[in-house]
């Protein structure tokens, strides 16, 4: 592909995606279509015989055992990691074009997004397009990862992928277009009201100047003269760990963050940290009346099995029917850059974990130094 301006396409179901390096040109490579499937746990596709759309992509491409997200295993931290290859500093940028995001997208919205993406790719208007899909995550939260609702959402996704496979064939793009599908994290079950850590049962909340978040990871800023007393009490609470900033496990890659709180609380898998049960997150049913707590959650230790995501890739640059070892979310950026012919910026990804996915590629020269710049936005792509 000759060097040219690459337009960005942000599709209807995409509240975020990427910039593959400001000022970079697409010097060589094939076009790329990316799907970020929020909350798709690694084992949701165990029965590929029941998922013909995904099965065709896997048979013609690469599938990893699982993908380990960054900590915390929440969406936004992993959006950054996936699209920058970085575990640290991120610099934001804007997309050049983004379609409207629907708060409650329908199956037809998703299909329309696929059609729009394929149109701009086949016409040469874009070298890269990306689509975000949220329904599987939503159903996982509401009903739990093993629920019929999640299975139905996965089937709905698969039907759209069957359509995508047909469009690619009709447009004669099988040898021109690479496709990557991946998730930001997995999902685990929560037991209604049984595994809740109520902080106000253990500490005086008036000693806390600021509390951020709820669930698996909570950030606390105790008042200056209350720090030691609060910390001592928190370390006695079962089913969670309380870390002073300097005690946070190195593998979480949080210690050096300038926004990290003096105390970080991390719940054991399946437990939920909150000030008190009255503040648990409810969701509304069709009647508009709050009816139930979430039945699934994520954000726990990223090495916890249920937090694992998935990765599948197919196209002219990828081997066929290739089963690969696990990767990490920071590794995907290098693959995107390689297939697009873009020199990656310094990042934390490991080329050795993904190099074998590609057909006879030596891959780009990579740096494993800390990321000093990244790609982010709502979608994005390369421009001159």
Sine and cosine of phi, psi and omega as CSV:
sin_phi,cos_phi,sin_psi,cos_psi,sin_omega,cos_omega
0.00,0.00,0.79,-0.62,-0.04,-1.00
-0.96,0.27,0.45,-0.89,0.02,-1.00
-0.87,0.48,0.75,-0.66,0.05,-1.00
-0.32,-0.95,0.23,-0.97,0.02,-1.00
-0.93,0.38,0.73,-0.68,0.01,-1.00
-0.95,-0.30,0.89,-0.46,0.04,-1.00
-0.98,0.18,0.45,-0.89,0.02,-1.00
-0.99,-0.16,0.53,-0.85,0.05,-1.00
-0.76,-0.65,0.90,-0.44,0.09,-1.00
-0.95,-0.30,0.90,-0.43,-0.15,-0.99
-1.00,0.00,0.14,-0.99,-0.23,-0.97
-0.84,0.54,-0.52,0.86,-0.07,-1.00
-0.98,-0.20,0.51,0.86,-0.15,-0.99
-0.83,-0.56,0.99,-0.15,0.07,-1.00
-1.00,0.10,-0.07,1.00,0.05,-1.00
-0.29,-0.96,0.53,-0.85,0.44,-0.90
-0.14,-0.99,-0.69,-0.73,-0.64,-0.77
-0.77,-0.64,0.24,-0.97,0.15,-0.99
-0.80,-0.60,0.90,-0.44,-0.03,-1.00
-1.00,0.06,0.85,0.53,0.09,-1.00
1.00,0.01,0.96,-0.27,0.00,-1.00
-0.86,0.52,0.69,-0.72,0.05,-1.00
0.98,0.17,0.10,0.99,-0.01,-1.00
-1.00,0.06,0.53,-0.85,0.08,-1.00
-0.94,-0.33,0.51,-0.86,0.07,-1.00
-1.00,0.03,0.99,-0.10,-0.13,-0.99
-0.99,0.14,-0.50,0.87,0.00,-1.00
-0.27,-0.96,0.30,-0.95,0.04,-1.00
0.81,-0.58,0.06,-1.00,0.01,-1.00
-0.98,-0.20,0.22,-0.98,0.08,-1.00
-0.94,0.33,0.33,-0.94,-0.10,-1.00
-0.69,-0.73,0.73,-0.68,0.12,-0.99
-0.88,-0.48,0.84,-0.55,-0.09,-1.00
-0.92,-0.40,0.69,-0.72,0.13,-0.99
-0.87,-0.49,0.86,-0.52,0.15,-0.99
-0.98,-0.20,0.95,-0.31,-0.07,-1.00
-0.98,-0.19,0.99,-0.16,-0.12,-0.99
-0.89,0.46,0.77,-0.64,0.14,-0.99
0.95,0.30,0.28,0.96,0.00,-1.00
-0.99,0.14,0.97,-0.24,-0.03,-1.00
-0.94,0.33,0.49,-0.87,-0.13,-0.99
-0.83,0.55,-0.48,0.88,-0.08,-1.00
-0.99,-0.10,0.07,1.00,0.04,-1.00
-0.91,0.42,-0.33,0.94,-0.02,-1.00
-0.93,-0.36,0.44,0.90,0.01,-1.00
-0.88,0.47,-0.61,0.79,-0.01,-1.00
-0.99,-0.11,0.98,0.20,-0.05,-1.00
-0.93,0.37,-0.35,0.94,0.03,-1.00
-0.90,0.43,-0.44,0.90,0.02,-1.00
-1.00,-0.02,0.01,1.00,-0.06,-1.00
-0.77,-0.64,0.97,0.25,-0.11,-0.99
-0.89,0.46,-0.51,0.86,0.03,-1.00
-0.91,0.41,-0.76,0.64,0.06,-1.00
-0.91,0.41,-0.61,0.79,-0.03,-1.00
-0.87,0.49,-0.64,0.77,0.01,-1.00
-0.90,0.43,-0.64,0.77,0.03,-1.00
-0.91,0.42,-0.67,0.75,0.00,-1.00
-0.92,0.39,-0.69,0.72,-0.01,-1.00
-0.88,0.48,-0.53,0.85,-0.05,-1.00
-0.98,-0.18,0.18,0.98,-0.08,-1.00
-0.46,-0.89,-0.57,-0.82,-0.12,-0.99
-0.89,-0.46,0.68,-0.74,0.12,-0.99
-0.73,-0.69,0.77,-0.63,0.06,-1.00
-1.00,-0.02,0.36,-0.93,0.05,-1.00
-0.86,0.52,-0.71,0.71,0.07,-1.00
-0.17,-0.99,0.25,-0.97,0.07,-1.00
-0.87,-0.50,0.79,-0.61,0.03,-1.00
-1.00,0.05,0.84,-0.55,0.03,-1.00
-0.97,0.23,0.18,-0.98,0.16,-0.99
-0.98,0.21,0.33,-0.94,0.09,-1.00
-1.00,-0.03,0.63,-0.78,-0.15,0.99
-0.95,0.31,0.47,-0.88,-0.08,-1.00
-0.98,0.19,0.86,0.52,0.04,-1.00
-0.93,-0.37,0.19,-0.98,-0.12,-0.99
-0.92,0.39,-0.84,0.55,-0.17,-0.98
-0.90,0.44,-0.69,0.72,0.07,-1.00
-0.84,0.54,-0.60,0.80,-0.04,-1.00
-0.99,0.13,-0.41,0.91,0.19,-0.98
-0.83,0.56,-0.74,0.67,-0.01,-1.00
-0.88,0.48,-0.72,0.69,-0.03,-1.00
-0.90,0.44,-0.68,0.73,-0.01,-1.00
-0.89,0.45,-0.64,0.77,-0.13,-0.99
-1.00,-0.09,-0.06,1.00,0.04,-1.00
-0.81,-0.59,-0.32,0.95,-0.15,-0.99
0.95,0.32,0.26,0.97,-0.13,-0.99
-0.93,-0.38,0.55,-0.83,0.11,-0.99
-0.96,-0.27,0.04,1.00,-0.08,-1.00
-0.75,-0.66,-0.80,-0.60,-0.19,-0.98
-0.85,0.53,0.71,-0.70,0.04,-1.00
-0.81,-0.58,0.72,-0.70,0.10,-1.00
-0.94,-0.35,0.83,-0.56,-0.09,-1.00
-0.98,0.17,0.38,-0.93,0.07,-1.00
-0.49,-0.87,0.22,-0.97,-0.05,-1.00
-0.98,-0.19,0.48,-0.87,0.16,-0.99
-0.97,0.22,0.46,-0.89,0.07,-1.00
-0.99,0.13,-0.38,0.93,0.06,-1.00
-0.43,-0.90,0.70,-0.72,0.02,-1.00
-0.54,-0.84,0.78,-0.63,0.07,-1.00
-0.99,0.16,0.26,-0.97,-0.04,-1.00
-0.87,0.49,0.66,-0.75,0.07,-1.00
-0.99,-0.11,0.75,-0.67,0.02,-1.00
-1.00,-0.04,0.77,-0.64,0.03,-1.00
-0.90,0.44,-0.59,0.81,0.01,-1.00
-0.78,-0.62,0.95,0.30,-0.09,-1.00
-0.92,0.40,0.60,-0.80,0.03,-1.00
-1.00,-0.05,0.15,-0.99,0.08,-1.00
-0.87,0.50,-0.58,0.81,0.00,-1.00
-0.93,0.37,-0.60,0.80,0.08,-1.00
-0.84,0.54,-0.68,0.73,-0.01,-1.00
-0.90,0.43,-0.70,0.71,0.02,-1.00
-0.89,0.46,-0.67,0.75,0.03,-1.00
-0.88,0.47,-0.62,0.78,0.02,-1.00
-0.89,0.45,-0.65,0.76,0.05,-1.00
-0.89,0.46,-0.70,0.71,0.03,-1.00
-0.88,0.48,-0.68,0.73,0.02,-1.00
-0.90,0.45,-0.67,0.75,0.01,-1.00
-0.89,0.46,-0.72,0.69,-0.02,-1.00
-0.91,0.42,-0.55,0.83,0.01,-1.00
-0.91,0.41,-0.71,0.70,-0.05,-1.00
-0.96,0.27,-0.48,0.88,0.05,-1.00
-0.95,0.30,-0.71,0.70,-0.05,-1.00
-0.93,0.36,-0.47,0.88,0.01,-1.00
-0.99,0.13,-0.17,0.99,-0.02,-1.00
1.00,0.09,0.14,0.99,0.01,-1.00
-0.95,0.32,-0.40,0.92,-0.04,-1.00
-0.61,-0.79,0.52,-0.86,0.14,-0.99
-1.00,-0.04,-0.35,0.94,-0.03,-1.00
-0.57,-0.82,0.63,-0.78,0.12,-0.99
-0.68,-0.73,0.45,-0.89,-0.03,-1.00
-0.64,-0.77,0.59,-0.81,-0.03,-1.00
-0.76,-0.65,0.72,-0.69,0.05,-1.00
-0.96,-0.28,0.69,-0.72,-0.02,-1.00
-0.77,-0.64,0.83,-0.56,-0.19,-0.98
-0.94,-0.33,-0.29,0.96,-0.24,-0.97
-0.87,0.50,-0.63,0.78,-0.04,-1.00
-0.89,0.45,-0.62,0.78,0.07,-1.00
-0.90,0.43,-0.70,0.71,-0.02,-1.00
-0.87,0.48,-0.73,0.68,0.00,-1.00
-0.92,0.40,-0.58,0.82,0.05,-1.00
-0.89,0.45,-0.66,0.75,0.06,-1.00
-0.91,0.42,-0.74,0.67,-0.11,-0.99
-0.95,0.32,-0.65,0.76,-0.18,-0.98
-0.87,-0.49,-0.17,0.98,-0.01,-1.00
0.99,-0.14,0.45,-0.89,-0.12,-0.99
-0.92,0.38,-0.36,0.93,-0.03,-1.00
-0.98,-0.19,0.23,0.97,-0.12,-0.99
-0.98,0.18,0.41,-0.91,0.13,-0.99
-0.86,0.52,-0.51,0.86,-0.01,-1.00
-0.92,0.40,-0.63,0.77,0.06,-1.00
-0.92,0.40,-0.69,0.72,0.03,-1.00
-0.86,0.50,-0.64,0.77,0.03,-1.00
-0.91,0.41,-0.62,0.78,0.02,-1.00
-0.91,0.41,-0.62,0.79,0.06,-1.00
-0.91,0.41,-0.64,0.77,0.06,-1.00
-0.90,0.45,-0.63,0.78,0.03,-1.00
-0.89,0.45,-0.68,0.73,0.08,-1.00
-0.86,0.50,-0.69,0.72,-0.05,-1.00
-0.89,0.45,-0.62,0.79,0.03,-1.00
-0.89,0.46,-0.63,0.78,0.05,-1.00
-0.91,0.40,-0.59,0.80,0.03,-1.00
-0.94,0.34,-0.53,0.85,0.12,-0.99
-0.87,0.48,-0.68,0.74,0.05,-1.00
-0.89,0.46,-0.68,0.73,0.03,-1.00
-0.85,0.53,-0.71,0.71,0.01,-1.00
-0.85,0.52,-0.63,0.78,0.02,-1.00
-0.93,0.38,-0.67,0.74,-0.01,-1.00
-0.90,0.44,-0.68,0.73,0.01,-1.00
-0.85,0.52,-0.68,0.73,0.00,-1.00
-0.92,0.39,-0.69,0.72,0.00,-1.00
-0.88,0.47,-0.61,0.79,-0.04,-1.00
-1.00,0.06,0.02,1.00,0.02,-1.00
0.89,0.45,0.64,0.77,-0.09,-1.00
-0.94,-0.34,0.22,0.97,-0.06,-1.00
-0.88,0.47,-0.51,0.86,0.00,-1.00
-0.98,-0.18,0.15,0.99,-0.08,-1.00
-0.86,-0.51,-0.39,0.92,-0.19,-0.98
-0.88,-0.48,0.81,-0.59,0.18,-0.98
-1.00,-0.06,0.56,-0.83,0.01,-1.00
-0.79,-0.62,0.72,-0.69,0.11,-0.99
-0.81,-0.59,0.74,-0.68,0.11,-0.99
-0.84,-0.55,0.74,-0.67,0.03,-1.00
-0.39,-0.92,0.27,-0.96,0.03,-1.00
-0.89,-0.46,0.19,-0.98,-0.02,-1.00
-1.00,-0.08,-0.34,0.94,-0.04,-1.00
-0.06,-1.00,0.05,-1.00,0.07,-1.00
-0.97,-0.23,-0.59,-0.81,-0.05,-1.00
-0.29,-0.96,0.59,-0.81,0.09,-1.00
-0.77,-0.64,0.33,-0.95,-0.04,-1.00
-0.98,0.22,0.55,-0.84,0.16,-0.99
-0.89,-0.46,0.61,-0.79,0.05,-1.00
-0.99,-0.14,0.84,-0.54,-0.10,-0.99
-0.78,0.63,0.92,-0.39,0.14,-0.99
0.92,0.40,0.00,1.00,-0.10,-1.00
-1.00,-0.01,-0.49,0.87,-0.09,-1.00
-0.84,-0.55,0.90,0.43,-0.03,-1.00
-0.89,-0.46,0.76,-0.65,0.08,-1.00
-0.98,-0.21,0.95,-0.32,-0.02,-1.00
-1.00,-0.06,0.94,-0.34,-0.09,-1.00
-0.89,0.45,-0.56,0.83,-0.05,-1.00
-0.94,0.33,-0.11,0.99,0.11,-0.99
-1.00,0.09,-0.17,0.99,-0.10,-0.99
-0.84,-0.54,-0.51,0.86,-0.01,-1.00
-0.73,-0.68,0.33,-0.94,0.08,-1.00
-0.99,0.10,0.92,-0.40,-0.08,-1.00
-0.92,0.40,-0.28,0.96,0.07,-1.00
-0.95,0.32,-0.23,0.97,0.07,-1.00
-0.99,0.11,-0.05,1.00,-0.05,-1.00
-0.97,-0.24,0.85,-0.52,0.03,-1.00
-0.97,0.23,-0.55,0.83,-0.05,-1.00
-0.42,-0.91,0.67,-0.74,0.09,-1.00
-0.77,-0.64,0.76,-0.66,0.00,-1.00
-0.83,-0.56,0.70,-0.72,0.10,-1.00
0.97,0.23,0.10,-1.00,0.03,-1.00
-0.43,-0.90,0.36,-0.93,0.03,-1.00
0.96,-0.28,-0.70,-0.71,-0.08,-1.00
-0.93,0.37,-0.54,0.84,-0.05,-1.00
-0.74,-0.67,0.80,-0.60,-0.01,-1.00
-0.77,-0.64,0.67,-0.75,0.03,-1.00
-0.96,-0.28,0.73,-0.68,-0.01,-1.00
-0.81,-0.59,0.66,-0.76,0.14,-0.99
-0.88,-0.47,1.00,-0.03,0.05,-1.00
-0.92,0.40,0.44,-0.90,0.14,-0.99
-0.89,0.46,0.52,-0.85,-0.18,-0.98
-0.78,0.62,-0.70,0.71,-0.08,-1.00
-0.99,0.11,0.05,1.00,-0.05,-1.00
-0.90,-0.43,-0.01,1.00,-0.13,-0.99
-0.83,0.55,-0.80,0.60,-0.10,-1.00
-0.90,0.45,-0.66,0.75,-0.01,-1.00
-0.91,0.41,-0.69,0.73,0.01,-1.00
-0.90,0.43,-0.71,0.71,-0.01,-1.00
-0.88,0.48,-0.70,0.72,-0.01,-1.00
-0.87,0.49,-0.65,0.76,0.00,-1.00
-0.94,0.33,-0.63,0.77,-0.04,-1.00
-0.91,0.42,-0.57,0.82,-0.03,-1.00
-0.93,0.36,-0.22,0.98,0.01,-1.00
-1.00,-0.04,-0.12,0.99,-0.06,-1.00
-0.98,0.20,0.79,-0.61,0.02,-1.00
-0.96,0.29,0.32,-0.95,0.11,-0.99
0.93,0.37,0.36,0.93,0.11,-0.99
-0.34,-0.94,0.27,-0.96,0.12,-0.99
-0.89,-0.46,0.67,-0.75,0.09,-1.00
-0.94,-0.35,0.86,-0.51,-0.06,-1.00
-0.91,-0.41,0.79,-0.62,0.32,-0.95
-0.93,0.37,0.40,-0.92,-0.12,-0.99
-0.80,0.60,-0.68,0.73,-0.05,-1.00
-0.97,0.26,-0.16,0.99,-0.01,-1.00
-0.99,-0.14,-0.14,0.99,-0.03,-1.00
-0.85,0.52,0.76,-0.65,-0.01,-1.00
-0.79,0.62,0.71,-0.71,-0.07,-1.00
-0.85,0.53,-0.57,0.82,-0.05,-1.00
-0.92,0.40,-0.26,0.97,0.06,-1.00
-0.98,0.22,-0.27,0.96,0.01,-1.00
0.82,0.57,0.72,0.70,-0.02,-1.00
-0.87,-0.49,-0.39,0.92,-0.19,-0.98
-0.80,0.60,-0.64,0.76,-0.12,-0.99
-1.00,0.03,0.00,1.00,-0.02,-1.00
-0.92,0.38,0.75,-0.66,-0.08,-1.00
-0.96,0.29,-0.27,0.96,0.00,-1.00
-0.98,-0.19,0.06,1.00,-0.02,-1.00
-0.94,0.33,0.70,-0.71,-0.06,-1.00
-0.96,0.28,0.30,-0.95,0.04,-1.00
-0.87,0.49,-0.54,0.84,0.03,-1.00
-0.78,-0.63,0.74,-0.67,0.04,-1.00
-0.85,-0.53,0.80,-0.60,0.00,-1.00
-0.97,-0.26,0.76,-0.65,-0.01,-1.00
-0.81,-0.58,0.89,-0.45,-0.03,-1.00
-0.98,0.21,0.49,-0.87,0.18,-0.98
-0.91,0.41,0.44,-0.90,-0.02,-1.00
-0.79,0.61,0.74,-0.67,0.03,-1.00
1.00,0.00,-0.19,0.98,0.03,-1.00
-0.99,-0.11,0.40,-0.92,-0.11,-0.99
-0.73,-0.68,0.84,-0.54,-0.01,-1.00
-0.99,-0.11,0.75,-0.66,0.03,-1.00
-0.39,-0.92,0.27,-0.96,0.00,-1.00
-0.88,0.47,-0.75,0.66,0.10,-1.00
-0.34,-0.94,0.26,-0.97,-0.11,-0.99
-0.89,0.46,-0.43,0.90,0.00,-1.00
-0.89,0.45,-0.33,0.95,-0.03,-1.00
-0.97,-0.23,0.26,0.97,0.06,-1.00
-0.89,0.46,0.53,-0.85,-0.04,-1.00
-0.98,0.22,0.88,-0.47,0.09,-1.00
-0.98,-0.18,0.34,-0.94,0.15,-0.99
-0.79,-0.62,0.36,-0.93,-0.11,-0.99
-0.99,-0.14,0.66,-0.75,0.11,-0.99
-1.00,0.07,-0.16,-0.99,-0.09,-1.00
-0.90,0.44,-0.39,0.92,0.00,-1.00
-0.98,0.19,-0.19,0.98,-0.03,-1.00
1.00,0.05,0.00,1.00,0.00,-1.00
-1.00,-0.08,0.78,-0.63,0.07,-1.00
-0.83,0.56,0.82,-0.58,-0.16,-0.99
-0.82,-0.58,-0.35,0.94,-0.10,-1.00
-0.32,-0.95,0.40,-0.92,0.11,-0.99
-0.99,0.11,0.25,-0.97,0.09,-1.00
-0.88,0.47,0.57,-0.82,0.01,-1.00
-0.97,-0.25,-0.05,1.00,0.04,-1.00
-0.57,-0.82,0.45,-0.89,0.00,-1.00
-0.43,-0.90,0.25,-0.97,0.07,-1.00
-0.59,-0.81,0.10,-0.99,-0.06,-1.00
0.88,-0.47,-0.09,1.00,-0.05,-1.00
-0.96,0.29,0.01,-1.00,0.08,-1.00
-0.67,0.75,0.81,-0.58,-0.11,-0.99
-0.93,0.37,-0.22,0.98,0.07,-1.00
-1.00,0.04,-0.12,0.99,0.06,-1.00
-0.92,0.40,0.77,-0.64,-0.14,-0.99
-0.77,0.64,-0.70,0.72,-0.08,-1.00
-0.92,0.38,-0.25,0.97,0.01,-1.00
-0.99,0.10,-0.10,1.00,-0.06,-1.00
-0.93,0.38,0.64,-0.77,0.08,-1.00
-0.98,-0.22,-0.23,-0.97,-0.03,-1.00
-0.78,-0.63,0.28,-0.96,0.10,-1.00
-0.51,-0.86,0.77,-0.64,0.07,-1.00
-0.68,-0.73,0.65,-0.76,0.05,-1.00
-0.60,-0.80,0.58,-0.81,0.03,-1.00
-0.51,-0.86,0.34,-0.94,0.00,-1.00
0.68,-0.74,-0.04,-1.00,-0.11,-0.99
-0.90,0.44,-0.40,0.92,-0.03,-1.00
-1.00,0.02,-0.15,0.99,-0.13,-0.99
-0.94,-0.34,0.55,-0.84,0.10,-1.00
-0.90,0.43,0.32,-0.95,-0.02,-1.00
-0.97,-0.26,0.60,-0.80,0.05,-1.00
0.76,0.65,0.73,0.68,-0.08,-1.00
-0.95,-0.32,0.89,-0.47,0.03,-1.00
-0.99,-0.11,0.81,-0.59,-0.15,-0.99
-0.88,-0.48,0.34,-0.94,0.04,-1.00
-0.95,0.32,0.23,-0.97,-0.01,-1.00
-0.86,0.51,0.49,-0.87,0.09,-1.00
-0.80,-0.60,0.01,-1.00,0.05,-1.00
-0.87,-0.49,0.35,-0.94,-0.07,-1.00
-0.86,0.51,-0.53,0.85,-0.03,-1.00
-0.95,0.32,-0.19,0.98,-0.05,-1.00
-0.99,0.16,-0.34,0.94,-0.17,-0.99
-0.95,0.31,-0.56,0.83,0.01,-1.00
-0.81,0.59,-0.70,0.72,-0.01,-1.00
-0.89,0.46,-0.60,0.80,0.06,-1.00
-0.91,0.42,-0.69,0.73,0.02,-1.00
-0.88,0.48,-0.71,0.71,0.02,-1.00
-0.88,0.47,-0.68,0.73,-0.04,-1.00
-0.88,0.47,-0.73,0.69,-0.05,-1.00
-0.94,0.35,-0.45,0.89,0.02,-1.00
-1.00,0.02,-0.14,0.99,-0.03,-1.00
0.97,0.23,0.54,0.84,-0.04,-1.00
-0.93,-0.37,0.70,-0.71,0.08,-1.00
-0.96,0.28,0.85,-0.52,-0.05,-1.00
-0.95,0.31,0.49,-0.87,0.13,-0.99
-0.97,0.23,0.29,-0.96,0.04,-1.00
-0.81,0.59,0.68,-0.73,-0.08,-1.00
-0.41,-0.91,0.08,-1.00,-0.05,-1.00
-0.99,-0.12,0.06,1.00,-0.02,-1.00
-0.95,0.32,0.35,-0.94,0.02,-1.00
-0.94,-0.35,0.92,-0.40,0.02,-1.00
-0.91,0.41,-0.52,0.86,-0.04,-1.00
-0.91,0.42,-0.41,0.91,0.00,-1.00
-0.98,0.19,-0.32,0.95,-0.10,-1.00
-0.84,-0.54,-0.22,0.98,-0.08,-1.00
-0.83,0.56,-0.60,0.80,-0.07,-1.00
-0.93,0.36,-0.19,0.98,0.00,-1.00
-0.94,0.34,-0.40,0.92,-0.21,-0.98
-0.99,-0.12,0.47,-0.88,0.04,-1.00
-0.97,0.23,0.97,-0.23,0.14,-0.99
0.84,0.55,0.56,0.83,-0.01,-1.00
-0.97,-0.24,0.73,-0.68,0.12,-0.99
-0.98,0.19,-0.32,0.95,0.04,-1.00
0.98,0.18,0.18,-0.98,-0.02,-1.00
-0.98,0.22,0.36,-0.93,0.12,-0.99
-0.97,0.26,0.87,-0.50,-0.13,-0.99
-0.92,-0.39,0.47,-0.88,0.12,-0.99
-0.92,-0.39,0.63,-0.77,0.05,-1.00
-0.97,-0.24,0.30,0.95,0.06,-1.00
-0.96,0.28,0.18,-0.98,-0.01,-1.00
-0.87,0.50,0.57,-0.82,-0.04,-1.00
-0.95,0.30,0.80,-0.61,-0.01,-1.00
-0.96,-0.29,-0.13,0.99,0.01,-1.00
-0.36,-0.93,0.48,-0.87,-0.05,-1.00
-0.60,-0.80,-0.06,-1.00,0.05,-1.00
-0.89,-0.47,0.69,-0.72,-0.06,-1.00
-0.30,-0.95,0.23,-0.97,0.12,-0.99
0.49,-0.87,-0.69,-0.72,0.03,-1.00
-0.92,-0.40,-0.78,0.63,0.55,-0.84
-0.74,-0.68,0.16,-0.99,0.24,-0.97
-0.20,-0.98,0.09,-1.00,0.11,-0.99
-0.42,-0.91,-0.24,-0.97,-0.22,-0.98
-1.00,0.07,0.60,-0.80,0.19,-0.98
-0.64,-0.77,0.29,-0.96,-0.02,-1.00
-0.96,0.27,0.00,0.00,0.00,0.00
